[in-house]
Amino acid sequence: MDALRDVRDVRVDAEIPVLEARRRPRPKLAIAPLLVLILLVNLSASLYQLPLNRIIERRLCRDYYNLHDPSVIDNDGNIDEKLCKIDDVQKSLAWVVGIMETLWIVGDFVMTIPLGFVAEKYGRRTVLWLNIVPRLFLLAWVVMVGFFEKSLPLKAIIVGPCLSILGGNCVLNSIVYALAASLTDDNVVRATYFSWTNAISYVVTFVGPGLAGATMTLNLFLPLLIGICLLLLAIPTISLLADPTHNRPASEDEQRRPLISSPTLKAQSSSGNILKPVIKRFHTLYSIVRSHPRNLSLLLISFFLTSLASSDTTLLAQFISKRYHWEFASAGYLLSAKAVVNFTLLTFVIPGILRARGTQGPNQPPTLSDWDNVEYSRICLILSQIGALAIALSVTPSFLFPSLLLYSLGSALPVFTLGLLKSPSVVPTDEDRSTNSTEPETHIFSIVMMVKILGSLVGAPLMASIWVKGISTGVYGIPYYTSAFLYACASVVFHGVKVQRGR
C-alpha cells in the first residue's frame, strides 16, 4: 500500500508541472514552420496555373490552325499568342482545365476521410508528406506533356491529377487549420493565426502570377520547374512541424478521460482493415453535426456557397486573356497587383482590427466576441457580392483593376467564419457533450474543409460550363454574375446565425 501511495504521489506531483506548462501559451515561433510550409506549397500551385493554361492553349491553337490556316504557323511551329484567343480554342481550353480541376478535387474529396484516419494512425506529418507526392507528379507531368508534344497527345495531360487520392487541398487545409488552432486557446491569437495563414496564401497569389508571368517569358516551363523545387524544399519543412499525434502521448482532453476513448489511440491500435474505421468516422462526423447548435449547420451551408462562388478565381486568367485579348503573362501581372490588397488586408489590417476590437475581462486575455465575428463576416460577404458584380461589368481593363481590388476586400471572410467554430454559439451544449464521447473539436475542421472542397467540386465544372456559355454568347461576365448571386445566397444564410451581442 505504501508503494502504491508513493507511486500515486509521484504521479500527482508529475502531472502538476505538465498541466501548468500546458496552461502557458505556446510561443509564436511555433507557427513559423507551418507558415513556411503553406508558402512553399501554395507558391508552387500559384506558379502552375498560368503556364498550364498557356501550354494547353498552345497545343489547341496549333491543332486549330493546322486545319484552318497553316499560314499563321511560323517555321518553328509557333503561333502569335494573340491569335489563339478565338472562341473555339478558348472553349476547349476551359473544358480541359475544368476537367483537370474537377479530377483533382474528386480524388481529394473521396480520400479526405481515409487520410484523416491515416493522420491519426501514423501522424499528420505522414499525411503531409503524402500530400507532396501528387503535387510533384502534377507539375512534372505537365512539363512532360508540354515538352514531348510529338510523343504525348494533349489528352494525356488529364492524367496529371490522378494521384490526388494521396491528398489535395482539402486534406492539406484541414491539417493546417487544425495545427494552427491547436497552438492556442485564445480566440484573438487563434484568429490572428488564421489571418496569417490566409495572408501567406495571398502572398503567393501576389508573388506567384507575377513570377510565373516573368519566368514563362524566358521559358514556358521555368515556372513549373521552380514549383517542383519548392515542393522538394517542403519535404524537410514538414519534419519541423509539431505533430500532436506522435509528440505527446495524448491531448489534455484525452488524458482527462479513460484512454480507451482516445480516437488517436484507437486509430493507432486498430487493425489493418481501414473500411470499418472510415465508416465509423462518417458516423462520428454526422453525430458531431447533429450535436452542434443550428449555427453550425448554417455556417456549413455558407462555407459551401462561398466555396462554390469563389470557384470563379480559377477562371480569372482565362477571363482576362480572352475578354481583353491579353497574353497570359500580362494577366499574371494584373493578378499579382490584385493580391497586394489581399496581403495588406490579411497581414496588417485584420490583425489590427482583432487587437483593437478584442474585449477584455478581469484578469482575462483579450478575446474577440462572436458578435464581431458575425458582423465582420457579413461585411466581407457584401464586399464579395459587389466585387464579383463589378468584375462582371468591367468592359475595359481600366474598370477591371479597381473591381479586382474591391473583390479582394472580401478575402478576410475565412478569418472570421473559422473563428466562430470554437465559440459557445457553435460548440455543443454541455448536455450534448456529456452524452457523446467523441471529440468534436478534433474533427470540426475536417468537416469544414470537406464542405468547402465539395463546393469547389461542384464549382469547377459549373464555372467551366458557364464560362463556355459566356464565350458562345459574348457575355463574358456570366461566371461573375453567378458568383455575385451565390455570395448573396450565402449572406441570406449567414443572416440566420444568431449570437449574443458582445459575447
Beta strands, then each sheet from edge to edge (+ up, - down):
end
